[in-house]
């Protein structure tokens, strides 16, 4: 038996490859499926099943493409209602895979169709669970997403999650391995651990949601407390996963159309495409196309695209480093952004050399920032997440989180220079690019963010653990 976790850091997502006696199961595959097919081929094995733990909201699964390429059926748990042909498993239905078996355990709560897959070894012993968004390491799946049943509240769904965990998962042995659908950084939970594999026994000790003496009321309160609004692209990804989507090869073929500066400019004007610059933030700061938005490939690219652009149908034109075109389009497609119209051939330097209008961004070091703070009070805007801000911030800094920036636009001064920072310099440039695209140019980025700010000796508030404020 072979089990491989295929973890994608930028999505904090785990897909799984299971092989036994020449038969393969894939659980929650990514949009691009060639690697799964190649892996099976290299082992002279055949992909027999494609298991989906639920209708994913934070990424577009590769289930349909993989099924089309291999002929393997797609398996969902009870109550799933996809628009395409699939096996809708009964609770505790068993699927044979070589000498091992996979049992579907219906575990509603995160969504109504959420299902955990229990892997038994060739001796029939429980070996591992693939828990999707039902059970994370350190947390459980949020019960408030848009794909929940229309006649149920998030409290109702949290109650179902409580029952699912205690009737289907907690009775399993402590030595059972837990392979979750996501890890730390995913918006599908609140308190996930950085580890991506654990034993169920350790989770029973470490995970607040599995506390043996917890009442249902306590569980519902804990799980629903402090949930941030889900990203707006989540329901659009659910729709794609339930109803279908275009083959990724066609998306890449359309998106990798090389455009001259003139063609690029015409396309931007005629289609109302958003110009997305995915280079490193240091390059964007030095020069960029006016009104373009920066979201760099070297950071949490796809989730930030989803959270900030939101509409998966939005036409996009890319400014990329040479050779990164296909990577950018692939990563956009993972979160359902399939409408890339092309990229600037030769990159920003070609645009600049053509004599067309360019813009730049002022960025200063933390040391210079310190000098300016010490001379006189200056407006400071912190675009980190709430927990980061609570844990420590510059005195009198304004809290304007990136993921909700649009609702804070009125707070930025019109006629006074202000300063923007994040944790490390990535999000502040995203925020600044959005502000500049809206005509707000009187800003200065603080390079290196809070890490550099602390190193420069700029005073920050005393550390407060965010979780203690909710006790």
C-alpha positions, 0 to 999 in steps of 0.5 A: 500500500502506498499513500502520498499526500500531495500538498499545495502550500499556496492553497494549504490543500492536501490531495491524496494518492493511494495505491494497492496492487496496481489500483489507485484512488485519488482524493480531492485532486487539484485542477491540473491532473497530469501529475496524478496520471503520470504517477499511476503510469510510472507504477504501471497502475490504473486510477480506479476511483476519484473520491471527493470529500465535499463540494470544495469552496476554496479551490476548483477540483480536478475531479471532472478532468481526471475522470474524463482522462482516465474513465475513473468514476467520481465518488461523493458521499450521501446527499451530494447532487452534482450536475454530472454522473457520479457515484453517490455513496451510501453511508459506510459503503465500501470500495475495494482498492487492490488489497485494501478498502476505503469506507465512506463515512458520512460526516455532515456539518461543514457541508451536508454532503461532507464525507470522511473516507476510512482506509483499512489495510489488507488485514481489515485494520483501520489505518487512516482517515481522509477527513476533508474539511470535517476534521483538520489538525487543531480545528474543524471545518467552518459551518457557515459557508454559502453552500450549506443547506438553505433551511439550516443555520450555521448553528444547526450545521455545527450541531451536525458536525458535533454528532458526526465527529463523535459518532463516526471519527472519535470512536476510531483507534488512537493510532489511526492517521489523520490526513486532512483536506487543509492546513494552516493558512486556509480560510476553511478553518480558524486554528489549524496546526502547521503540521499536515499529518497526525494521529487521531489520538494526538488530535483527541488530546490537542484539538479543542473540538474533540474534547471528550467532555465537551457538550454540544452547546459548548461545541457549537459556541466554540466552532461558530465564535470569531468566524471571519466572513468567507471570501466572496469567491467561495460560492463561485468555486462551489458552483464550478465543482458542482456543475462543471468547468472547461478543461484546464488545457483550454484555459492555458491555451487561451491565457498564454496568448503573447501580446505586444504592448499595443495589443495588450493596451487594446485588449485592456481597453476593449474588454475592461480586463483587469491588469494583474502584475504577478512579479515580485513586489520589489519589481512592481515598486520600481515600475508598473503599468498604471492602474494595474493590481499587484498580487505576486506569485511568490506569496499567497497568490491564488487565495488573495486573487480570490479574496480581492478580485472575487468575480471568477469571470473577470477578464485578466491580462497578466504581467509576468516574469518570462517563463512564468505565464503557464504557472500563473494561469494554472494557479489562477485556474485552481481558484476558478479564474479561467478568463485570462486573455493573454500576457504582456510579451517580453514583460514590463521592460518591453512596455517601458521601452515602448514609451508608454505611460508607467507608474511606480511606488514610493517605498522606504526602509523601516529605519527611515520610517522610524526617523519620520515617526520620531520627527512628527506624528504620521498616518499609519495603516496596518493591513494585516489580519485582525489577530496579527494586529491584536498581537502587536501593532504600532501605537495609533496605527489604523487597522485596515485589513487587506481582505476588507480594504474596500470598506476602509477606503474613506479612512485614507487621507486625501491630502496627506501622505500616509504609510502602509505596512503589513507583516513582511512587505507582500500584502502592503504592496497589494494594498497600495496597488489597489489604492493607487488603482482607485486614484489614491497616490499619496501613500508610501510603502514600508519595506519589510513590514512588521518584521523590519519595523521591530528590528528597527526598534520602532515601539509596538504594543505589548503582545496579546494572544488573540484567542484570550480575548474570546474567552 
